Amino acid sequence: MRSALRAAGVEAADVEARLIAATASGKTTAQLLRDMTLYDTDEVEKRAADMLRRRLAGEPVAYITGVWEFRGLPMEVNPEVLIPRADTEVLADEAIAFLEGDRRDGRVLDLCCGSGCIGLAIADALPRARVTLADISAEAIEVSRRNAARNGLAERVGYVLCDAMAPPPVSLGSFDLIVSNPPYIASFDILTLDASVRDYEPIWALDGGEDGLDFYRAIVKGWTASLRRGGALMFEVGEEQAAEVMALMSEAGLRGAASVKDTRGTERVVKAFK
Ligand code: GLN
């Protein structure tokens, strides 16, 4: 399996082979390493072969295993939600650092939550924070609900089905922090994405309109009013988008707009305060 993945150009062939073998046998990768019996039945071997076939066809391994880690938390994923990216941990880190200041019991909104990874990482790090997960997709809300339960956070998290492009429902109230990793790929660039992204991940979670900035415009315009004084708005942004998004935030009257780089040196997060 490892050599087949390597031959197909899969960079993390070792890790992915182990993930697929573990998923097929219903063991954790740690159990698998301990007992070293890869396939104890034909059934398991057949399942592994089927999963390998899907991977070689280009499907991301996370949709095959059905779970992906974000900041150490296991997140269920399926093709209704984006697979959490390591880059996005920068946004969660910034959000947590802000709340650790003097808003540990703050109200937090994760807008366009998808799997719920950002909001749930915040809820996990800050036991007194009150987190609301919002998405336009009912399927995503269901996934995020299961992810809250899986990580023991169900009692502290609320859910709202709503459109980030429209004004917030009044009943939502106000927040100390709004975080969002909205769709931000320019429509034309969707075609140039990696096939494993373009052909398998939900396009509506990626497509940010003609210049990729539609959601930032709508959220800055429509949702700033839902921020409490001293509260923060934080976004993940795509390459080369930081300056324009910071300008949108400043124009809307937010202060202290700044960007934060990811581990590869790309400006990945922008934040500003009310
Ligand atoms: N970072 C994602 C990608 O590379 C895009 C995420 C988004 O549009 N919010 O595909």
Boltz pocket constraint, residues with backbone or C-beta under 6 A from the ligand:
constraints:
  - pocket:
      binder: B
      contacts: [[A, 85], [A, 181], [A, 182], [A, 183], [A, 184], [A, 185], [A, 197], [A, 205], [A, 206], [A, 207]]
      max_distance: 6.0
